[in-house]
Amino acid sequence: MKLSILMPVYNEEERIADALKQALAVDYPCEIELVVVDDGSRDGTGEVLGRADDARLRVITHQRNAGKGAAIKTAVDSAEGDYMVILDADLEYDPQDIPKLLDPVLDGRATVVYGNRTFGSHSAYSFWYVMGNKGVTMAANVLFNSYIGDLETCFKLMPVALYRSLEVRSRGFGMEAEVTGKLLRRRIRPYEVPISYRARGREEGKKITWKDGVEAIWILGRERARRRPVAPAAN
């Protein structure tokens, strides 16, 4: 199996070098590629990426900022792996946890795996940030009669072909809710494993806001209202 690690990047000049180093230093149980999409950065992110040298790394550049969902779509379209996982470049997630996400896939227990963040005082950016995450996750559980623990997690591991089949349209952070809503609508419930997490604050470049939470709930409602695809009748 080959794993495509997809990294959307926007204005992360101070962190991108460490993010690449950490991602490529992990002892993975399979072959990997790291696909980085510079989503129209206006700082020195592009220059740092231009100096990176590793055969497993590929860099794609958007001329203008298009949003996280658009960056992931670009990365998925060019991914050469069998499976994919998203890894943000902000150092909030530890790539050392990725092999833990792979374990249930490699031993045949799961096809889709989410990394479940356990928020604590050292890992919560703010009270309202945590409550917003829990509120969006609860909305998904109520709407789809499911019980997942962390809808907004960046660590979503699944087959590349499955992600492509979801035809995700959200160009921004709403892609997190859209992916989960479409999986749950297909009755695909993610297997969850605990992961480490350290949220950064606004002064460190945190980009998601309460408006993204409102959009996520609207997207979940839209996906719940859509009819499940009907399989064609056998001849």
Buried (B, 14 or more C-beta within 10 A) or exposed (E): EBBBBBBBBBBBBBBBBEBBEBBBEBEBBBEBBBBBBBBBBEEBBBEBBEEBEEEEBBBBBBEEBBBBBBBBBBBBEBBEBBBBBBBBBBBBBBBBBBBBBBBBBEEEEBBBBBBBBEBEEEBBBEEEBBEBBBBBBEBBBEBBEBEBBBBBBBBBBBBBEBBBEBEBEBBBBBBBBBBBBBBBBEEBBBBBBEBBBBBBEEEEEBBBEEEBBBBBBEBBEEBBEEEEEEEEEEE
